[in-house]
C-alpha cells in the first residue's frame, strides 16, 4: 500500500477516531488524511503550537521542545482529552487514538541536523487499555520542503502500521519507510509499550532497526531502556570497547578498567564526564548469516549485570564508528582493543572501498581527538608479550605505525593483570558448552552468576 491508500484505509474505518498534534515542519501527517478525502471520519482535531509560551501553556514547561519528554506530554494530554470529550458520545463503538510529533526541520535560521519525535497512542478495542509506539527519526533530505514530505509519509506509515499490525511488531518496523528510503530518513530509536506489545522486547526491536537498515546504530541502557543515541552521546568524552561479549571475561573487564584509568588522566578529559560504552556490530552477532535473538539478549543481559551501556552498530570499520561519534561530540574519544584487532586495523584489505585506502581510513579515524588503547597479547607458543610498542606490521606501513605510536595516538595499556592474558572468550565459551567448571574463574562474579542461573550459552544442567 502506498501512502494515499494507507490514509484512505484509515479514513474509511469508522471504528477509528483520533487527534493530530504536530509541532514543527507543518501539519504534514494530518494533511494526508485531509487530501485523500473522508477525513471527517478519522480526525476529531488537529493542532499546532509553534509559540513556545503557547506550547508551555498547553503541555507544561519543558527543557527541550524537540524531545521524547515533550512528545510524551503531547500524547498523554491529547489522548486523555479525546476520551474525556467523546467517550460518552461514541466510546462504546470507537477505538480512539492520538498522534503527535515534534520536529526540528531545516529553515532559514536553522541548518543543523533535522530530526524529530513521532508517537501514537491507541486502543485495540473500544474503551480498551492504551498502547503506544514512539520513534525518533533523522530527516536527511537537504531542503525543508522535502523533509516535510518525508515526515508526512513516515507519520502515515506509523499510524497505519500500529493500528493494523500491532500484533506483529516486525511488520511495524518493516513498513515505517514505505514510499521512502534510508537516504531520506533514518529511524534510530523505537519504543513499544502497553498491552498490545506486552511480549515485545524493545532491545530486540532496536537491534532490528540496524539489522533491517533503518539505522546505522542504536543504543540502550543497562536497565534495558532504549534511548536516542544523540541524547546520550552529546558533548561527552567517550570510551568504547568493541567485542562479541560471548561471554564477558575477566580480560574484557580488565581491558576496560585499565583503559579507563588512563583515559581519565588525559589532559583533555580530566574533569569531564566520561561515557563508557560496550559496542557490538552486526558481524559480532551473526552466526551462519543469522542472528539468534536469545543469544543476543543473553549477551546484553550479561553486560547489563555489569551496569554497561550497549551500542549496536553496522560500522564494520573503526573510522565509520569514529565518524558516528564525531557527529555528536568534539570531546576526546578512546577506543579499547586487543593486539589482534590492532593488527587487523593495519590490514589494507579492509579499505579497498576507499579511494585513499588505509591512509584515508586513518585520516578519518584520527582527525579529531581520538586514541587507541591496546591490550597486550601473550603468544601461546613462545610466551612472548606482544604490545602496540613491539607489534610487527607490514614493512611499507611501519613508518605510519611508528608515527601513530610516537604521537601517542596508539598507546599500550598499562597496569593489566598478567594472569588474565591466557583467557580467550572462545575457549571460555567452549568450556561452558562442555560443562567444564574451570570457566567460572575466567569471568567476573556477576557474569558467572547470571550464566549459571539462566543457563546461558547452552550450559548443561
Secondary structure, DSSP 8 states (H G I E B T S, - for coil): --HHHHHHHHHT-TTEEEEEEEESSTTHHHHHHHHTS-GGGTEEEEE---SHHHHHHHH---S-SSSHHHHHHHHHHHHHHHHHHHHHHHTTT-EEEEEEEEEE---SS--S-EEEEEEEEEESSTT--EEEEEEEEEE--SSHHHHHHHHHHHHHHHHHHHHH-TT-HHHHHHHTTTT--TTTEEEEEEEEEEGGGTT--HHHHHHHHHHTTS-SEEEE-TTS-EE-HHHHHTT-EEEEEE---TT--HHHHHHHHHHHHHHTTSTTTTTS-EEEEEEEEHHHHEETTEE-HHHHHHHHHHHHHTT-EEEEE---SHHHHHHHHHTT--S-EEEEEEHHHHHHHT-GGGGTTSTTHHHHHHHHHTSSSEEEEEE-EE-TTT--EE-TTT----GGGHHHHHHHHHTTSEEE--S--GGGTT--HHHHHHHHHTT-GGGGGGS-HHHHHHHHHHT-TT---
